Amino acid sequence: MTPYIDTYYKQTLSSDAAYPVLSGRHNTDVCIVGGGLAGLTAGFELARRGRGVTVLEARRVAWGASGRNGGFVSPGWAARASQIQKRVGPDHAKALYRLSIEGVAMVEDAIRDLDISDAQVTPGILRVSRYENTKALEEQRDEQEAEYGRHLRLLAREEVRALLLSKKYYQALFDAASFHFHPLNYARALAREIVKLGGSVYEDSAVMQVDLTGTEKKLRTPSGEVRAATVVFAGGGYTDRVLPALRRAFLPIATYVVLSELAPELIATAIRTKAGISDGRRAGDYYRAVDGRLLWGGRITTRTTDPRDIAAVIRREIVTTYPQLADLKIETAWSGLMAYARHLMPLIGPVMPNVWACTGFGGHGLNTTAIGARVVAEAIAGESDRYRLFAPFGFVWNGGPFGTAAAQLTYWAYQGMDFLRERRSAHAK
């Protein structure tokens, strides 16, 4: 059985019980390809509706980015609000944002209803600015209150630096309704619930070949076959080319996370809050204290192989932000591949009759995988057509090697703009 890679989440798994490998022929109502958060939530939503569900996972449940991310659950999409509004208009953009809020509530509801105590929920996300940004944050706070009834608290520079002892930070918005948690334990709980509801979950069962042309869809793995009326493709950055039209619509993008040694007293000289912290840069840092350790993520790259020393790359970010943590040792480092479409929105909708896509959640996946899976399940069950809200964000070609180069250049350009804004704020002191 494929092992989970070494991460904080593997180290704190409640159970590592494996699911069987698919063997022989099986019939089901809906076959879901991909056992990450999108696929598992779709399976859970459909099984609750009485549909027969089979989930095929190439490795382990939530083996990829779903089980090794930062663990932050908050509203929004990977695409910025201004980008979304420019494409679809203000009313449509607001409807999409409300879906993202519903996604947060879905995760909360599942944790409560399924009694997922090992999800280790900690409330509060603090979004900090690395440059003078009071006016923009005030506008964001007021818009959240007026449009969505959400209550964010603006923290002045002095308040931020009482919690985060770094000269890099200016103002922040505190979101008490968002939270951070253990995504791998959460995902495995969804898989258990699918089985309890009569569905099936198979690990180490990669889909090698498909026949999607007939009324009955056929999916073959190395040792078995599933026949289903409906198929949902919910793989992420590790998706192969079994469905070329879908694979061409996103790029696999790597991000990196490290876990420090156990050093609660040293960490407390820098971080004096239990909230999760993220900054406002396009691909900024996100981090949180966990069990007396520091879990810190950041950086993205189009390289799909690990750099020689992930720990050194992220450690420089930590020490640049908090010089007092110069002696903090890194014990574990890992990466994960996310799926990004060119428009930075999920790929949600029909690919062909009774074949659905539910992928492309890179950069903001813990709430968006939930709501994306729900709208697909609603469509399959004939309950709603909310998936049409994603129609303007189609299956656009990722650009191949040119798209990869463009994505990396765009990231570097964002880094440059972030640097200039920080520098201007520093000089304005």
C-alpha positions as CSV (number, residue, x, y, z in Angstrom):
1,M,0.0,0.0,0.0
2,T,1.3,3.4,-0.9
3,P,2.4,5.3,2.2
4,Y,1.6,8.9,3.0
5,I,4.6,11.2,2.7
6,D,6.1,12.4,5.9
7,T,4.2,15.5,7.0
8,Y,2.8,16.9,10.3
9,Y,-0.6,15.5,9.3
10,K,0.8,12.0,8.8
11,Q,2.6,12.2,12.1
12,T,-0.7,13.1,13.9
13,L,-3.1,10.8,12.0
14,S,-5.7,9.2,14.2
15,S,-5.8,6.1,12.0
16,D,-3.8,4.9,9.0
17,A,-6.3,2.1,8.1
18,A,-6.2,1.3,4.4
19,Y,-9.0,0.8,1.9
20,P,-8.9,-2.1,-0.4
21,V,-7.5,-2.2,-4.0
22,L,-10.2,-2.5,-6.6
23,S,-10.5,-6.0,-7.9
24,G,-12.9,-7.5,-10.5
25,R,-15.9,-5.8,-12.0
26,H,-18.2,-3.4,-10.0
27,N,-21.4,-1.6,-10.9
28,T,-22.4,1.7,-9.3
29,D,-24.5,4.8,-9.9
30,V,-21.6,7.3,-9.7
31,C,-17.9,6.6,-10.0
32,I,-15.6,9.4,-8.7
33,V,-12.1,9.5,-9.9
34,G,-9.9,11.1,-7.2
35,G,-10.0,10.6,-3.4
36,G,-9.1,14.1,-2.4
37,L,-11.4,16.6,-0.7
38,A,-13.4,17.3,-3.8
39,G,-13.9,13.7,-4.7
40,L,-14.7,12.6,-1.1
41,T,-17.1,15.5,-0.6
42,A,-18.9,14.7,-3.8
43,G,-19.1,11.1,-2.7
44,F,-20.4,12.1,0.7
45,E,-23.0,14.4,-0.8
46,L,-24.2,11.8,-3.3
47,A,-24.2,9.0,-0.8
48,R,-26.4,11.1,1.6
49,R,-28.8,11.4,-1.3
50,G,-29.1,7.6,-1.7
51,R,-26.9,7.2,-4.7
52,G,-24.5,4.3,-5.1
53,V,-21.0,5.8,-5.0
54,T,-17.6,4.3,-5.8
55,V,-14.4,6.4,-5.2
56,L,-11.2,5.4,-7.0
57,E,-8.0,6.9,-5.6
58,A,-4.7,6.2,-7.3
59,R,-2.7,6.3,-4.0
60,R,-4.2,7.0,-0.6
61,V,-7.2,9.0,0.5
62,A,-6.2,12.7,0.5
63,W,-2.6,11.7,-0.4
64,G,-2.0,14.8,-2.5
65,A,-2.5,18.5,-1.7
66,S,-5.8,17.7,0.1
67,G,-4.0,16.1,2.9
68,R,-0.8,18.2,3.2
69,N,-1.9,21.8,2.9
70,G,-1.9,24.7,5.4
71,G,-5.3,23.7,6.9
72,F,-6.9,27.2,6.5
73,V,-10.7,27.3,6.0
74,S,-12.0,30.7,5.0
75,P,-14.3,32.2,2.3
76,G,-13.0,33.3,-1.1
77,W,-11.5,31.8,-4.3
78,A,-7.9,31.6,-5.6
79,A,-8.8,34.3,-8.1
80,R,-9.0,37.8,-6.6
81,A,-12.4,39.4,-6.3
82,S,-11.5,42.1,-8.8
83,Q,-10.6,39.4,-11.4
84,I,-13.8,37.5,-10.9
85,Q,-16.0,40.7,-11.1
86,K,-14.2,41.8,-14.2
87,R,-15.1,38.6,-16.0
88,V,-18.7,38.1,-14.7
89,G,-19.9,41.4,-13.3
90,P,-20.7,42.4,-9.7
91,D,-23.9,40.4,-9.1
92,H,-22.5,37.2,-10.4
93,A,-19.3,37.7,-8.5
94,K,-21.3,38.2,-5.3
95,A,-23.2,34.9,-5.9
96,L,-19.9,33.1,-6.3
97,Y,-18.6,34.6,-3.1
98,R,-21.7,33.5,-1.2
99,L,-21.0,30.0,-2.5
100,S,-17.5,30.2,-1.0
101,I,-19.0,31.2,2.3
102,E,-21.3,28.2,2.1
103,G,-18.3,26.0,1.5
104,V,-16.8,27.1,4.9
105,A,-20.2,26.3,6.6
106,M,-20.2,22.8,4.9
107,V,-16.8,21.9,6.5
108,E,-18.1,23.2,9.9
109,D,-21.3,21.2,9.5
110,A,-19.5,18.0,8.6
111,I,-17.1,18.3,11.5
112,R,-20.0,18.8,13.9
113,D,-22.5,16.3,12.4
114,L,-19.9,13.5,11.9
115,D,-18.2,14.3,15.2
116,I,-14.8,14.6,13.7
117,S,-13.0,15.5,16.9
118,D,-9.6,14.7,15.4
119,A,-10.1,17.6,12.9
120,Q,-8.4,19.7,15.7
121,V,-10.4,22.9,14.8
122,T,-8.8,26.2,16.0
123,P,-10.9,29.3,15.3
124,G,-9.6,32.5,13.8
125,I,-7.6,33.6,10.7
126,L,-5.5,36.8,10.8
127,R,-4.8,38.3,7.4
128,V,-1.9,40.7,7.7
129,S,-0.5,43.3,5.4
130,R,3.2,43.9,4.9
131,Y,2.7,47.5,3.9
132,E,0.6,50.4,5.0
133,N,-2.9,49.4,3.9
134,T,-5.5,50.8,6.3
135,K,-7.9,52.3,3.8
136,A,-8.1,49.2,1.6
137,L,-8.7,47.0,4.7
138,E,-11.4,49.3,6.0
139,E,-13.2,49.1,2.7
140,Q,-12.9,45.3,2.7
141,R,-14.2,45.1,6.3
142,D,-17.2,47.4,5.4
143,E,-18.0,45.5,2.2
144,Q,-18.0,42.1,4.1
145,E,-20.4,43.5,6.7
146,A,-22.7,45.2,4.2
147,E,-22.9,42.6,1.5
148,Y,-22.5,39.3,3.4
149,G,-23.1,40.0,7.0
150,R,-19.6,39.0,8.0
151,H,-17.9,40.7,10.9
152,L,-14.2,41.3,10.5
153,R,-12.1,43.3,13.0
154,L,-9.5,45.7,11.7
155,L,-6.3,45.7,13.8
156,A,-4.0,48.7,13.8
157,R,-0.3,48.3,13.5
158,E,0.3,48.3,17.2
159,E,-2.3,45.6,17.8
160,V,-0.8,43.4,15.1
161,R,2.7,43.8,16.5
162,A,1.5,42.8,20.0
163,L,0.5,39.5,18.5
164,L,3.1,39.1,15.8
165,L,6.5,40.5,16.9
166,S,7.7,41.3,13.5
167,K,8.6,44.7,11.9
168,K,7.3,43.3,8.6
169,Y,3.7,43.7,9.5
170,Y,1.3,46.7,9.4
171,Q,-2.5,46.3,9.7
172,A,-4.6,43.1,9.7
173,L,-8.1,41.9,9.4
174,F,-9.2,39.3,12.0
175,D,-11.8,36.8,10.9
176,A,-13.2,35.0,13.9
177,A,-15.6,32.9,11.8
178,S,-12.8,31.2,9.8
179,F,-10.6,28.5,11.2
180,H,-7.7,26.1,10.7
181,F,-7.7,22.4,11.2
182,H,-6.2,18.9,10.4
183,P,-7.3,18.3,6.7
184,L,-6.1,14.7,6.5
185,N,-8.0,13.5,9.5
186,Y,-11.0,15.4,8.1
187,A,-10.7,13.8,4.7
188,R,-10.4,10.3,6.1
189,A,-13.5,10.9,8.2
190,L,-15.4,11.7,4.9
191,A,-14.2,8.5,3.4
192,R,-15.4,6.5,6.4
193,E,-18.8,8.1,6.2
194,I,-19.1,7.2,2.5
195,V,-18.6,3.6,3.4
196,K,-21.0,3.8,6.3
197,L,-23.6,5.1,3.9
198,G,-23.1,2.1,1.6
199,G,-20.6,3.5,-0.8
200,S,-17.1,2.1,-1.7
201,V,-13.7,3.7,-1.5
202,Y,-10.7,2.0,-3.2
203,E,-7.0,3.0,-2.7
204,D,-4.0,2.2,-4.9
205,S,-6.6,1.9,-7.8
206,A,-5.4,4.3,-10.5
207,V,-7.7,4.7,-13.5
208,M,-5.7,3.6,-16.5
209,Q,-8.3,3.6,-19.3
210,V,-11.8,4.9,-19.7
211,D,-14.7,4.4,-22.2
212,L,-17.1,7.3,-21.7
213,T,-19.0,7.2,-25.0
214,G,-21.9,4.9,-24.1
215,T,-24.8,5.1,-21.6
216,E,-22.7,2.9,-19.3
217,K,-19.3,4.4,-18.6
218,K,-16.4,2.0,-18.1
219,L,-13.3,2.8,-16.0
220,R,-10.4,0.3,-15.8
221,T,-7.7,0.0,-13.1
222,P,-4.8,-2.4,-13.1
223,S,-6.9,-5.1,-11.4
224,G,-10.5,-4.1,-11.9
225,E,-13.3,-2.3,-13.7
226,V,-16.1,0.0,-12.6
227,R,-19.2,0.5,-14.7
228,A,-21.3,3.6,-13.8
229,A,-24.1,5.8,-15.2
230,T,-22.2,8.9,-14.2
231,V,-18.5,9.8,-13.7
232,V,-17.0,12.7,-11.7
233,F,-13.3,13.5,-12.3
234,A,-12.1,15.1,-9.1
235,G,-8.3,14.7,-9.3
236,G,-6.1,17.6,-8.5
237,G,-2.5,18.4,-9.4
238,Y,-1.6,14.7,-9.7
239,T,-4.2,14.1,-12.4
240,D,-2.9,12.1,-15.3
241,R,-4.0,12.2,-18.9
242,V,-6.8,9.6,-18.8
243,L,-9.1,12.5,-19.8
244,P,-6.9,14.7,-22.0
245,A,-9.5,17.5,-22.4
246,L,-9.5,18.0,-18.6
247,R,-5.8,17.6,-18.1
248,R,-5.0,20.3,-20.7
249,A,-7.1,22.8,-18.8
250,F,-4.9,23.2,-15.7
251,L,-1.3,23.4,-14.6
252,P,0.2,21.5,-11.7
253,I,1.7,24.0,-9.4
254,A,3.9,23.1,-6.4
255,T,3.8,24.8,-3.0
256,Y,6.0,24.1,0.1
257,V,5.4,23.6,3.8
258,V,7.7,23.0,6.7
259,L,7.3,21.9,10.3
260,S,9.7,23.1,13.1
261,E,11.1,21.4,16.0
262,L,9.2,21.4,19.3
263,A,10.0,24.8,20.7
264,P,6.9,26.5,22.3
265,E,8.9,29.1,24.3
266,L,11.0,30.2,21.4
267,I,8.0,30.4,19.0
268,A,6.2,32.5,21.7
269,T,8.9,35.2,21.3
270,A,7.5,35.8,17.8
271,I,3.9,34.6,17.6
272,R,1.4,35.2,20.4
273,T,-1.9,34.1,18.9
274,K,-3.5,30.8,18.2
275,A,-5.1,32.2,15.0
276,G,-3.8,31.1,11.6
277,I,-1.8,33.9,9.9
278,S,-1.6,34.7,6.2
279,D,-0.3,37.8,4.4
280,G,-1.9,39.6,1.5
281,R,0.7,38.9,-1.1
282,R,-0.3,36.9,-4.2
283,A,1.7,33.9,-3.0
284,G,2.6,34.9,0.5
285,D,3.3,33.1,3.7
286,Y,0.8,31.2,5.8
287,Y,1.5,29.7,9.1
288,R,0.3,28.7,12.5
289,A,1.5,27.2,15.8
290,V,0.6,23.5,16.2
291,D,1.4,21.5,19.3
292,G,4.3,23.7,20.2
293,R,5.7,23.7,16.7
294,L,5.5,26.1,13.8
295,L,3.9,25.0,10.6
296,W,4.8,27.4,7.8
297,G,3.9,27.3,4.1
298,G,4.7,29.5,1.2
299,R,6.2,29.9,-2.3
300,I,4.8,28.4,-5.4
301,T,6.6,27.2,-8.5
302,T,5.8,25.4,-11.8
303,R,8.5,22.9,-11.0
304,T,6.9,19.7,-10.1
305,T,9.9,18.2,-8.4
306,D,11.1,19.2,-4.9
307,P,14.0,21.7,-4.7
308,R,17.2,20.4,-3.2
309,D,16.4,21.9,0.2
310,I,12.8,23.0,0.8
311,A,13.6,23.6,4.4
312,A,16.3,26.2,3.6
313,V,14.0,28.1,1.2
314,I,11.2,28.4,3.7
315,R,13.5,28.9,6.7
316,R,14.8,32.1,5.0
317,E,11.2,33.4,4.9
318,I,10.7,32.6,8.6
319,V,13.9,34.3,9.7
320,T,13.4,37.3,7.5
321,T,10.0,37.8,9.1
322,Y,11.1,36.9,12.6
323,P,14.8,37.3,13.2
324,Q,14.3,36.0,16.8
325,L,13.6,32.6,15.3
326,A,17.0,32.2,13.8
327,D,17.8,29.3,16.1
328,L,14.5,27.5,15.3
329,K,15.3,24.1,13.6
330,I,13.2,22.6,10.8
331,E,12.4,19.0,11.3
332,T,10.1,18.1,8.4
333,A,9.6,19.7,4.9
334,W,7.2,18.7,2.1
335,S,5.6,19.9,-1.1
336,G,2.3,19.3,-2.8
337,L,0.9,19.8,-6.3
338,M,-2.2,21.9,-6.7
339,A,-4.2,22.3,-9.9
340,Y,-4.5,25.8,-11.3
341,A,-6.6,26.8,-14.3
342,R,-5.4,29.9,-16.2
343,H,-8.3,31.9,-14.9
344,L,-7.6,30.7,-11.3
345,M,-11.1,29.4,-10.8
346,P,-12.2,25.8,-10.4
347,L,-13.1,23.6,-13.3
348,I,-16.7,22.7,-12.5
349,G,-19.3,21.4,-14.9
350,P,-20.1,18.8,-17.5
351,V,-17.3,17.6,-19.8
352,M,-19.7,15.4,-21.9
353,P,-23.0,13.8,-21.1
354,N,-23.0,12.3,-17.6
355,V,-19.3,13.1,-17.2
356,W,-18.4,15.9,-14.8
357,A,-15.3,17.8,-13.7
358,C,-14.8,19.0,-10.2
359,T,-11.1,20.1,-10.0
360,G,-8.8,23.0,-10.2
361,F,-9.1,24.3,-6.6
362,G,-5.4,25.3,-6.2
363,G,-4.6,28.1,-3.8
364,H,-7.9,28.1,-1.8
365,G,-9.2,24.6,-1.8
366,L,-10.6,23.8,1.7
367,N,-13.8,25.7,1.3
368,T,-14.1,25.6,-2.5
369,T,-13.7,21.8,-2.8
370,A,-16.7,21.5,-0.5
371,I,-19.0,23.8,-2.4
372,G,-17.8,22.7,-5.8
373,A,-18.6,19.1,-4.9
374,R,-22.0,20.0,-3.6
375,V,-23.1,21.9,-6.7
376,V,-22.0,18.9,-8.9
377,A,-23.8,16.5,-6.6
378,E,-26.9,18.7,-6.8
379,A,-26.7,18.7,-10.6
380,I,-26.3,14.9,-10.8
381,A,-29.3,14.5,-8.4
382,G,-31.4,16.9,-10.5
383,E,-31.8,19.3,-7.6
384,S,-30.2,22.5,-9.0
385,D,-28.2,24.1,-11.7
386,R,-25.9,26.1,-9.5
387,Y,-22.9,24.7,-11.3
388,R,-23.8,27.1,-14.1
389,L,-22.3,29.9,-12.0
390,F,-18.9,28.5,-13.0
391,A,-19.7,28.4,-16.8
392,P,-17.8,31.6,-17.6
393,F,-14.6,29.9,-16.3
394,G,-14.4,27.2,-18.9
395,F,-11.9,24.5,-19.8
396,V,-9.4,26.8,-21.3
397,W,-6.1,25.3,-22.7
398,N,-3.4,25.8,-20.1
399,G,-0.9,26.9,-22.7
400,G,1.4,23.8,-22.4
401,P,5.0,24.8,-21.9
402,F,4.2,28.4,-22.7
403,G,1.5,28.4,-20.0
404,T,4.0,27.0,-17.5
405,A,6.5,29.7,-18.3
406,A,3.8,32.4,-18.2
407,A,2.6,31.2,-14.8
408,Q,6.1,31.3,-13.3
409,L,6.8,34.8,-14.8
410,T,3.5,36.0,-13.4
411,Y,4.4,34.8,-10.0
412,W,7.8,36.5,-10.2
413,A,6.1,39.7,-11.3
414,Y,3.7,39.6,-8.3
415,Q,6.7,39.1,-6.0
416,G,8.3,42.2,-7.5
417,M,5.2,44.3,-7.0
418,D,4.9,43.0,-3.4
419,F,8.6,44.0,-2.8
420,L,8.1,47.5,-4.1
421,R,5.0,48.1,-2.0
422,E,6.8,46.9,1.1
423,R,9.8,49.0,0.3
424,R,7.7,52.2,-0.2
425,S,6.0,51.6,3.2
426,A,9.3,51.1,4.9
427,H,10.6,54.3,3.5
428,A,7.5,56.2,4.5
429,K,8.1,55.5,8.2
